[in-house]
């Protein structure tokens, strides 16, 4: 009987599945970077719209959120019939000086949605202003977002109510800083660079590990 002298083919040491997973991950990171660059262009267009809005004529105060882009930073006015609550926090006055902001939560009628008004800035924390309400003119923006990092990441998009930033001193306070497009976060370029760096780093690390494995 003749012996079979053919040797079994040597098993490949190349990690096919791991390579596919890494390639998919790198492509996903690159895709996220490209998406952030697209968002960058969209954000630039949005900021240009906000700048144009600030120069337009006054409009009726929007009763409910979210504030539409075409209404952001527009001039408006609201009538606070009575103050039902206050919010305080850090803020800046029209001259850029830091202080404590006082935001009045107002009733506008028996069944109305109410209105939020940033009245002004105080030098230091103290009792709420003795302000009973009235007609206030200013600029439309959104209320402060008090969500923490986890809520922003996993809690879904929160609908922020409109807020009127007074354009003149109220209740003995300093006039608040006017809302500006420069206050709008625009970190998309930084995020894009981060995603591209992650993709590059993952590729280099895997290639080095793969070379070591194949040589071993």
C-alpha positions, 0 to 999 in steps of 0.5 A: 500500500502506497503511503500518502506523502502529501502534507496537510496545508499549513493553517493560516495565522492571519486573523480574518475576523478580527481584521474585518471588525477593526476595518469596520470600526475604523470606517465607522470612525471615519464616517463620524468624522465626515458627518461632523464636518457636514454638521460644521457647514450646517452650524455655520449657516445657522449662525449666519441666520442668527446674526441676520435675525438680530437685525430684523424687526420685532415679532410676537413672542413664541408661546412654546418651545422649541424655538424655531431657528428663524425666531432665535435672537429676534426682537420681541416683547412680553407682558408678565402679569405676575411673577410665579417663580425665580431662577438664578445662576451665573451670567454676564451683563451688557458690559461683559461683567460676570454676576448673578442672573435673575430669571423671572417665571411669569404668568401671562393668563389663566391658562397661558403657557407663561413666559420666562424673562431674564431681567438682569444681572446682580453683583452678588447673590441676594434676595430676588428683585422686588419686581411684580411684572409688566411689559418687557422688550428684548431678544428671544433665546432659549431657557438655560439647559440644566441637564447634566452630561448623562442626561444630555447623552442618554436622556434624549433631546430636551425641549427648551422653552423660549426665554426673553432677554431684556434689552434694558435694566429692570428692577434695579439690576444691570442689563443682561448681555444680549444673546449672540451667535458666538454663544452657540457651541460650534465644536464640530471641527474639533469632534471631526479631528478627534474621530479621524485621530481615533481612526488613525490610532486604531489602525496603527495599533492594529497593524503593529499588533498584526505584524507582531502576531504574524512574525511570532 
